[in-house]
Amino acid sequence: MPALHDGRPLVFLDVDGPLIPFRARPVPGTAADGGGNPLLDRLDPADGRRLLALDCPLIWATTWGADANEIIAPRLGLPELPVVEWPDGDEPSSGLHWKTTSLVRHATGRSFVWLDDEITDTDRRWVAAHHPEPALLRRIDPSTGLTAADFTALHDWLGRR
């Protein structure tokens, strides 16, 4: 978590689905260097530039954990990012994603964006009822990953903050 609260919303990033789409997407100018994992070829370095352009603290919110800094960040041109540590045995309420309550706790009352392919309306309602600041829970289509439309929505939401 960022040490200093500067008023900017946090951006929680999932990897599988948003950054590594489930369907292959040829990325111009990238070599097939998956380091043994062919799915890594689906990463688009432009996503890293677009995420950095949000000018908000980026935080890994993924089961990749610290491996996201070693494997994903360099391929996207991202610096080392903080990582949400998931508590063991944190059972969600009925229909609530298992990450939701942890991310709200991690946000510590700050505005945040959560980019994930498994977000539902149940998560949105729960966050609206239990988090005092604005939050954008953006469900990313896992077959395509982050798109220009997603980044437009992010910039629009952040512009209103």
N, C-alpha and C positions, 0 to 999 in steps of 0.2 A: 504494500500500500504506500502511496506517496507520503513522504514525511510531512509535507506542508500542504495545508488546504488552501488552494489559491482560487477557489470558486469555480474552476472548470469541472465539468462533469467527467466522471470516470468512464472508460470504455472497456467493458469486459468482452474478451474475445474467445470464442470457441474455435477449434481447429477443424475437426472432421465435419464436413458439410459446408460451413462458410468459407474456409480458406482452402480446404482440400475437398472439392466437390466430388460427389459419388459417381458422376459421369465425367469421362475424360474431356478435358478442354485443352486443345493445343494452344500453347502459349508461344507466340512468335519470339524468336531470339533466345530461347532457353534451351540448354542442352539437356539431354536425358541423363541427369545425374541424381538419381534417387537414392544413392548410397545404399542400395540393396532394397529399398522400398519404392516400387514403381509408382505408388500413389503420390509421392512427393513431386513427381513431374507435373502434377496438376496445380501446383502452387504458381501463382502469378505475381512476379516481383512488383508489378504495378499496384497490387493490393497494398503492399508495404508502404509505397509512396503515398497512396490515397489515405491510408490510416494515419500516417504521420502528419498529413496535411490537415487532419481534423484538429490538431493542436490541443489535444486532450490527453491526460494520462492513460496509457494503454496498459491493460492487465490481462494476463492469460487466465481464462476461466475454462479450462479444458482438462480432460483426463491425461493429456500428455504431460501435465505438470511441468517440472523443471526441464524436461527434455524439449519442450517447445523453444526454450532459449538456445539450446545446443543445436537443434535440428531445423526448426521452422524459421526462427528469427533471422539467421544469416541468409537464408534463401530469399527472404522478403526484404532484406536490407533494414531490418529493425534492430534497435539496440536490445540489450538484455532488459526484459520487462519483469515486473513483479508477477508472482504466481499466486492464485488463490489456492490455499491449502484446504482440501475437503475433509471435514471431520468424518471419522469412522462411525458407521451406524446411524447417520442422520436420516431418519425415515421421514419422507414428505407426507403431507396430508393427502387425502384422496384426490388424485388427478393433478397434484402439484408436481412440477419437475423437481428432481432431487437437488438441483443447484440453486433453486430460487431463494430459499431462506438464507443460505450461506452467502449469496451475493448481496442480499439486503443487509445482512450483518456486516459484511466487508465494506460496504459503501458508507457505513457509519453516518447516516443522515445526509449524505451528499447526493446530488443529482447523478444519474448514471444512464449509460446506454449498455444494453446487453445484446450482443450479436450471436445468435445460436440458431440451429435448425430444428430444435425441439420445443421451442416456446409455444405455449397455447394461451387461449383466452383465460383459462384458469390462473395461469401465472400472472397475466396482466392484471386481473381483478385482485389477486392476493397482494401484489406489489402496490397497487393503488390504495388498498385498504391499510397496509402495514408500513408503508414508507412515506415519510413526511415531505420528501422533495420530488420533483418531477423525474420520471424515468421513462426511457424509450426502450421497450422490449421488441426488438426487430427480429422477426423470424426470417431466416435466410433459406431460400430454396436449396436443399442439399444436392439437387441434381445439377445446379448451375453454379453454386457458390455466390460470393458477393458480386453484385452487378452495378452498373452505372446508376440504375434506379435506386439501389440501396444507398449508395453514397450521396445521391441527391436528397433522399429522405433524411439521411444523417445530417447533412449540411443545413437543410431546412429546419430541422428540430433544434440543432445547436444554435442556429441563427436567432431563434426565438428565446434563447436563454438569456 
